[in-house]
């Protein structure tokens, strides 16, 4: 799964996943992986999967910008 930060909403969210339908967000990067097991288990149940174990790997992307103006 890939996660990104939405500065306007001030949340981390899942951008893409190999498992279709994963939709999760959290106020911090640390909180997002804590939500994912429940989201994934709910999706697996909805799709009728039983007795399956899936690893969850979260790759996060964040960016910022710096600007230095010329001295006056």
Secondary structure, 3 states (H helix, E strand, C coil): CEEEEECCCCEEEEEECCCCCCCCEECCHHHHHHHHHHHHHHHHHHCCCCCCCCCCCCEEECCCCCCCCCCC
